[in-house]
C-alpha cells in the first residue's frame, strides 16, 4: 500500500470516488456527495429546538447523554468464579484523549467493593520506624500534595490472549487499564514523618477490604514516586477505586496499587504474600517462574477501528486511533501498519505526554475498501520497542498469564468489520 | 509602529511562550516539600492498635502466633468452611482455586498451580487463610484453626501423614516443594536487549497470513441492547421519563407488596449471601443454590444442586422453608440444621432475618 499524503486523493481514490459520486467532473478536485433530497434533520423542527430542556436542578451530579448509555464497563462472566473477586473492562473503543472518566475506570477487587466511612478510616505506619503513627483523613489532607497523571494496568491485561486470539473486542483484550490524574501525598513524606530506620528496605501496604490485600514494595520505589492518593480526576476516589485512600505505584502492575489503604508496614525483607507468589508471578515454559515482575512494559493498541467499533462509512478518509503507554517512561513514537507488519508508518502523537501515562496516537489515511491487517507498535523513551506476540512466546512460552504486551492485530474486511486475529 | 517596538513585542511573546512551556514541563516535577523532623501530623500508634492490625506473616516466621492444629481437626474445619468452594479434597468447585495436586504439571501445557505444586512458602498459606478466609467471613478463624487448616492442606498435597500436627514450633522446618523454582525478574537481561533498536519499516516479510481468529472460539460476551446507540433510535430513548411516570401511576392498583424499607434493608444484608447465592431473573445455583422459588418450598429442593446429607435428610423429613424455619436457620445455620455446608455464621437479629426474608420474597423467592 502506498503512503500517500493524508486526505489528498490518490489516482485510485479519485477513480473510486468518480464511480460512486454523481456529477463528478474530471477536474481532479474532491467531489462531495450530493443529497437525493432535503434532510429532515434540517428541514423539520426538532423537539429540542422548540421545547424547553431540563433545568439546572435536574441532575445535581451529571451523567452522560442517554445516547451514550452503551458506554459502560463490562465483565466476562466465564473468566472468574464470582463477581466479587473479578474484573470488568474499560470501554477503550468509546474513548478519546488520554484521561479515563472515573465511572469507566475498570475494576478489579478481591473481596468486593469496601464501603468505608472516611470518618472511621485510619492509615497506620508501623514496623521498622522510629515512631509508629496513625493518621485520620483530616491529618492526611494537611500534608503537601501533588498532582500527577498515571496509567494503571492490571498485570493480567491481555492475559487471555497468550494462546492465540480469543476475545473479540479491545475492551476485553486491553481494557484492564485506566489513566487518571491523581491528587496525593508523596508516600515519602509519610515515611519521613514516621522515620524509617536504616534497615527498613521494604514496605507492605495493606487494604482495609475483606481481602486485606497486601504487596511487598522495595523502599527505593516507595521513596521515589509513590503517592497516597485521595482524589482522581479532580474528585474523591470512587469506592471501587479505593475510597477514601489508595496507593499509587507509577508504572508498576495494578495489583500493587493497594486500595482502601489502611496500613503500611516497614520491614527488612519482602513478605512473599499470596498476590506475589501464588498470583502475579510469571510461569515460564521450563516450569520456573519469575517473581517481582513489577514494571509494565511498553504497549499500544488501536482502539478504533476494532471489533466493537467497525468502520461504518465505507472507503475514503479514515481515522485510525489508539493508545500507548510504558511503565518506564513516555511514548515518543508509535508505528502503525495497515498490512499486518509488511510496511509501517509513523503515527501522529496528540495530547499531553507524561511520564508513565497513557498517550494518544492517530493515523489518518484514505481507505480503498480492501481488507486491512491493522497493528500498532509503541516505542518508549528508553528505546524499548513493543514486541510481537510470537517474540514474547519465544522467551516466555504460553503459560505466564501476566505481562502480555505483544502487538495486537485487527483484521478489517471489505465491509469494515473488525476481528481479533493473529498473523504470522 | 516602529520596527523596534514590533521586535520587542515578538520577543516578549516568545519569552512568555518559553516561560509557559517551562512551567508546563516542570508542573509534574515540582515536588511537595519535606520538612525537617516531619510535619508533626498524626499521632503515635498504640501497641494495642498495632497488635490489632499487624497480622502479616513472613517466610522467616515473623508474625507467626503461638498455636497448633492437626490434620483431623483441619479436615473438619475444611468441610465446614472451605469445601463449598475448594471441594472436599482441594480439587475446587467451578472456577474457584484448585488447592491440591498439580505436581509435575508446571512445565506442561496446562499447569495446575496449587499450594503443593506452586506456592513457594508455607507462611503465605497461613497468612492468607488468616487474613482473607473463609471467603465472606475474613479473620473469623482462631489461630489454632488456621494451623489445623494449613496442616490439612499439607496433607491434601501429600506433604505429611494424617497424624501430623503443625505448630509455631515446627513451622519453619517445612520446606515447600517448589520453593527453588522462583527467580527475580530478569526481563532487563533476557528481553530488553531483544526488544530494542530501530525496527524494520518497509518490506518486513515475504508474506503475512492470518494464523488465529477470535471468531472461531466465540467466547466474547454478546453486545448489549444497542438501541440507544443506533442512530434514529432516539425517539424510543427520549420518552424514558414518561414511561416511569406511567408505571408510577399504575402502582396503587397493584397488590400490596412487602414493606419497601424492609426489602431495602434486606438488599443490603443480602450482600453477605451474594458471593454464594443468586436470586431474581436468570439466577442459577453456584456455590450455594439459587434462591428463587424457595420461600414455602421444601428444604433442599432445588434440582441439580448437590446438597449436604444434612439437607437431604431435612428434605426427607418434610421440612418446609416457612417463616419460622427460615428465621431460625438464618439466625443460626449450623445449630438449626447441623452438618450443613453453608459457610455463614448467621444474621445478628430477628429483624435482620425478617429483612432478608422480605428481600428474598420480593426478588422472586416465593414457592410457585
HADDOCK unambig.tbl for C-alpha pairs under 7 A between the chains (distance, minus, plus):
assign (segid A and resid 67 and name CA) (segid B and resid 228 and name CA) 5.16 0.50 0.50
assign (segid A and resid 67 and name CA) (segid B and resid 229 and name CA) 5.87 0.50 0.50
assign (segid A and resid 68 and name CA) (segid B and resid 229 and name CA) 6.63 0.50 0.50
assign (segid A and resid 69 and name CA) (segid B and resid 228 and name CA) 6.61 0.50 0.50
assign (segid A and resid 70 and name CA) (segid B and resid 226 and name CA) 6.82 0.50 0.50
assign (segid A and resid 70 and name CA) (segid B and resid 228 and name CA) 6.92 0.50 0.50
assign (segid A and resid 70 and name CA) (segid B and resid 229 and name CA) 6.52 0.50 0.50
assign (segid A and resid 76 and name CA) (segid B and resid 221 and name CA) 6.35 0.50 0.50
assign (segid A and resid 80 and name CA) (segid B and resid 95 and name CA) 6.07 0.50 0.50
assign (segid A and resid 81 and name CA) (segid B and resid 94 and name CA) 6.52 0.50 0.50
assign (segid A and resid 81 and name CA) (segid B and resid 95 and name CA) 4.56 0.50 0.50
assign (segid A and resid 81 and name CA) (segid B and resid 96 and name CA) 5.43 0.50 0.50
assign (segid A and resid 82 and name CA) (segid B and resid 275 and name CA) 6.68 0.50 0.50
assign (segid A and resid 84 and name CA) (segid B and resid 275 and name CA) 6.65 0.50 0.50
assign (segid A and resid 131 and name CA) (segid B and resid 44 and name CA) 6.47 0.50 0.50
assign (segid A and resid 132 and name CA) (segid B and resid 44 and name CA) 5.66 0.50 0.50
assign (segid A and resid 132 and name CA) (segid B and resid 45 and name CA) 5.35 0.50 0.50
assign (segid A and resid 133 and name CA) (segid B and resid 42 and name CA) 6.21 0.50 0.50
assign (segid A and resid 133 and name CA) (segid B and resid 43 and name CA) 5.38 0.50 0.50
assign (segid A and resid 133 and name CA) (segid B and resid 44 and name CA) 4.44 0.50 0.50
assign (segid A and resid 133 and name CA) (segid B and resid 45 and name CA) 4.73 0.50 0.50
assign (segid A and resid 134 and name CA) (segid B and resid 42 and name CA) 5.52 0.50 0.50
assign (segid A and resid 134 and name CA) (segid B and resid 43 and name CA) 5.39 0.50 0.50
assign (segid A and resid 134 and name CA) (segid B and resid 44 and name CA) 6.13 0.50 0.50
assign (segid A and resid 134 and name CA) (segid B and resid 45 and name CA) 5.33 0.50 0.50
assign (segid A and resid 135 and name CA) (segid B and resid 42 and name CA) 4.57 0.50 0.50
assign (segid A and resid 135 and name CA) (segid B and resid 43 and name CA) 6.72 0.50 0.50
assign (segid A and resid 139 and name CA) (segid B and resid 41 and name CA) 6.05 0.50 0.50
assign (segid A and resid 139 and name CA) (segid B and resid 42 and name CA) 5.83 0.50 0.50
assign (segid A and resid 144 and name CA) (segid B and resid 32 and name CA) 5.41 0.50 0.50
assign (segid A and resid 144 and name CA) (segid B and resid 33 and name CA) 6.96 0.50 0.50
assign (segid A and resid 145 and name CA) (segid B and resid 32 and name CA) 5.90 0.50 0.50
assign (segid A and resid 146 and name CA) (segid B and resid 32 and name CA) 6.31 0.50 0.50
assign (segid A and resid 148 and name CA) (segid B and resid 28 and name CA) 6.11 0.50 0.50
assign (segid A and resid 164 and name CA) (segid B and resid 212 and name CA) 5.97 0.50 0.50
assign (segid A and resid 165 and name CA) (segid B and resid 212 and name CA) 5.79 0.50 0.50
assign (segid A and resid 165 and name CA) (segid B and resid 213 and name CA) 5.42 0.50 0.50
assign (segid A and resid 165 and name CA) (segid B and resid 214 and name CA) 4.76 0.50 0.50
assign (segid A and resid 166 and name CA) (segid B and resid 214 and name CA) 4.44 0.50 0.50
assign (segid A and resid 166 and name CA) (segid B and resid 217 and name CA) 6.41 0.50 0.50
assign (segid A and resid 167 and name CA) (segid B and resid 214 and name CA) 5.80 0.50 0.50
assign (segid A and resid 167 and name CA) (segid B and resid 219 and name CA) 6.47 0.50 0.50
assign (segid A and resid 167 and name CA) (segid B and resid 220 and name CA) 5.15 0.50 0.50
assign (segid A and resid 168 and name CA) (segid B and resid 214 and name CA) 5.65 0.50 0.50
assign (segid A and resid 168 and name CA) (segid B and resid 215 and name CA) 6.97 0.50 0.50
assign (segid A and resid 168 and name CA) (segid B and resid 220 and name CA) 5.76 0.50 0.50
assign (segid A and resid 189 and name CA) (segid B and resid 34 and name CA) 6.17 0.50 0.50
assign (segid A and resid 192 and name CA) (segid B and resid 38 and name CA) 6.29 0.50 0.50
assign (segid A and resid 193 and name CA) (segid B and resid 38 and name CA) 4.62 0.50 0.50
assign (segid A and resid 193 and name CA) (segid B and resid 39 and name CA) 6.74 0.50 0.50
assign (segid A and resid 210 and name CA) (segid B and resid 132 and name CA) 6.31 0.50 0.50
assign (segid A and resid 210 and name CA) (segid B and resid 138 and name CA) 6.06 0.50 0.50
assign (segid A and resid 211 and name CA) (segid B and resid 131 and name CA) 6.96 0.50 0.50
assign (segid A and resid 211 and name CA) (segid B and resid 132 and name CA) 4.80 0.50 0.50
assign (segid A and resid 212 and name CA) (segid B and resid 131 and name CA) 6.31 0.50 0.50
assign (segid A and resid 212 and name CA) (segid B and resid 132 and name CA) 6.41 0.50 0.50
assign (segid A and resid 271 and name CA) (segid B and resid 58 and name CA) 4.92 0.50 0.50
assign (segid A and resid 271 and name CA) (segid B and resid 59 and name CA) 6.89 0.50 0.50
assign (segid A and resid 272 and name CA) (segid B and resid 58 and name CA) 6.93 0.50 0.50
assign (segid A and resid 272 and name CA) (segid B and resid 124 and name CA) 6.64 0.50 0.50
assign (segid A and resid 273 and name CA) (segid B and resid 124 and name CA) 5.16 0.50 0.50
assign (segid A and resid 274 and name CA) (segid B and resid 124 and name CA) 5.75 0.50 0.50
assign (segid A and resid 274 and name CA) (segid B and resid 128 and name CA) 6.39 0.50 0.50
assign (segid A and resid 277 and name CA) (segid B and resid 119 and name CA) 6.21 0.50 0.50
assign (segid A and resid 277 and name CA) (segid B and resid 120 and name CA) 6.81 0.50 0.50
assign (segid A and resid 278 and name CA) (segid B and resid 118 and name CA) 6.88 0.50 0.50
assign (segid A and resid 278 and name CA) (segid B and resid 119 and name CA) 5.50 0.50 0.50
assign (segid A and resid 285 and name CA) (segid B and resid 107 and name CA) 5.64 0.50 0.50
assign (segid A and resid 286 and name CA) (segid B and resid 107 and name CA) 5.11 0.50 0.50
assign (segid A and resid 287 and name CA) (segid B and resid 106 and name CA) 4.68 0.50 0.50
assign (segid A and resid 287 and name CA) (segid B and resid 107 and name CA) 3.99 0.50 0.50
assign (segid A and resid 288 and name CA) (segid B and resid 181 and name CA) 4.72 0.50 0.50
assign (segid A and resid 288 and name CA) (segid B and resid 182 and name CA) 5.87 0.50 0.50
assign (segid A and resid 289 and name CA) (segid B and resid 181 and name CA) 6.17 0.50 0.50
assign (segid A and resid 289 and name CA) (segid B and resid 182 and name CA) 4.82 0.50 0.50
assign (segid A and resid 289 and name CA) (segid B and resid 183 and name CA) 6.33 0.50 0.50
assign (segid A and resid 290 and name CA) (segid B and resid 182 and name CA) 5.73 0.50 0.50
assign (segid A and resid 290 and name CA) (segid B and resid 183 and name CA) 5.10 0.50 0.50
assign (segid A and resid 290 and name CA) (segid B and resid 184 and name CA) 5.68 0.50 0.50
assign (segid A and resid 290 and name CA) (segid B and resid 185 and name CA) 5.23 0.50 0.50
assign (segid A and resid 291 and name CA) (segid B and resid 182 and name CA) 6.20 0.50 0.50
assign (segid A and resid 291 and name CA) (segid B and resid 183 and name CA) 5.83 0.50 0.50
assign (segid A and resid 291 and name CA) (segid B and resid 184 and name CA) 5.21 0.50 0.50
assign (segid A and resid 291 and name CA) (segid B and resid 185 and name CA) 5.64 0.50 0.50
assign (segid A and resid 292 and name CA) (segid B and resid 184 and name CA) 6.28 0.50 0.50
assign (segid A and resid 292 and name CA) (segid B and resid 185 and name CA) 5.80 0.50 0.50
assign (segid A and resid 293 and name CA) (segid B and resid 185 and name CA) 5.17 0.50 0.50
assign (segid A and resid 340 and name CA) (segid B and resid 208 and name CA) 6.53 0.50 0.50
assign (segid A and resid 341 and name CA) (segid B and resid 204 and name CA) 6.71 0.50 0.50
assign (segid A and resid 342 and name CA) (segid B and resid 202 and name CA) 6.27 0.50 0.50
assign (segid A and resid 342 and name CA) (segid B and resid 203 and name CA) 5.11 0.50 0.50
assign (segid A and resid 342 and name CA) (segid B and resid 204 and name CA) 4.71 0.50 0.50
assign (segid A and resid 342 and name CA) (segid B and resid 205 and name CA) 5.54 0.50 0.50
assign (segid A and resid 343 and name CA) (segid B and resid 201 and name CA) 5.45 0.50 0.50
assign (segid A and resid 343 and name CA) (segid B and resid 202 and name CA) 4.39 0.50 0.50
assign (segid A and resid 343 and name CA) (segid B and resid 203 and name CA) 5.64 0.50 0.50
assign (segid A and resid 343 and name CA) (segid B and resid 204 and name CA) 6.42 0.50 0.50
assign (segid A and resid 344 and name CA) (segid B and resid 201 and name CA) 4.84 0.50 0.50
assign (segid A and resid 344 and name CA) (segid B and resid 202 and name CA) 6.31 0.50 0.50
assign (segid A and resid 383 and name CA) (segid B and resid 196 and name CA) 5.71 0.50 0.50
assign (segid A and resid 383 and name CA) (segid B and resid 197 and name CA) 6.51 0.50 0.50
assign (segid A and resid 384 and name CA) (segid B and resid 192 and name CA) 6.60 0.50 0.50
assign (segid A and resid 384 and name CA) (segid B and resid 195 and name CA) 5.76 0.50 0.50
assign (segid A and resid 384 and name CA) (segid B and resid 196 and name CA) 4.54 0.50 0.50
assign (segid A and resid 385 and name CA) (segid B and resid 195 and name CA) 5.39 0.50 0.50
assign (segid A and resid 385 and name CA) (segid B and resid 196 and name CA) 5.36 0.50 0.50
assign (segid A and resid 386 and name CA) (segid B and resid 195 and name CA) 6.80 0.50 0.50
assign (segid A and resid 387 and name CA) (segid B and resid 195 and name CA) 6.09 0.50 0.50
assign (segid A and resid 419 and name CA) (segid B and resid 214 and name CA) 6.83 0.50 0.50
assign (segid A and resid 420 and name CA) (segid B and resid 213 and name CA) 6.13 0.50 0.50
assign (segid A and resid 420 and name CA) (segid B and resid 214 and name CA) 5.34 0.50 0.50
assign (segid A and resid 421 and name CA) (segid B and resid 210 and name CA) 6.62 0.50 0.50
assign (segid A and resid 421 and name CA) (segid B and resid 212 and name CA) 5.35 0.50 0.50
assign (segid A and resid 421 and name CA) (segid B and resid 213 and name CA) 4.39 0.50 0.50
assign (segid A and resid 421 and name CA) (segid B and resid 214 and name CA) 6.03 0.50 0.50
assign (segid A and resid 422 and name CA) (segid B and resid 210 and name CA) 5.71 0.50 0.50
assign (segid A and resid 422 and name CA) (segid B and resid 211 and name CA) 5.45 0.50 0.50
assign (segid A and resid 422 and name CA) (segid B and resid 212 and name CA) 4.98 0.50 0.50
assign (segid A and resid 422 and name CA) (segid B and resid 213 and name CA) 6.62 0.50 0.50
assign (segid A and resid 423 and name CA) (segid B and resid 208 and name CA) 6.36 0.50 0.50
assign (segid A and resid 423 and name CA) (segid B and resid 209 and name CA) 5.37 0.50 0.50
assign (segid A and resid 423 and name CA) (segid B and resid 210 and name CA) 4.27 0.50 0.50
assign (segid A and resid 423 and name CA) (segid B and resid 211 and name CA) 5.07 0.50 0.50
assign (segid A and resid 424 and name CA) (segid B and resid 208 and name CA) 5.68 0.50 0.50
assign (segid A and resid 424 and name CA) (segid B and resid 209 and name CA) 5.58 0.50 0.50
assign (segid A and resid 424 and name CA) (segid B and resid 210 and name CA) 6.45 0.50 0.50
assign (segid A and resid 424 and name CA) (segid B and resid 211 and name CA) 6.07 0.50 0.50
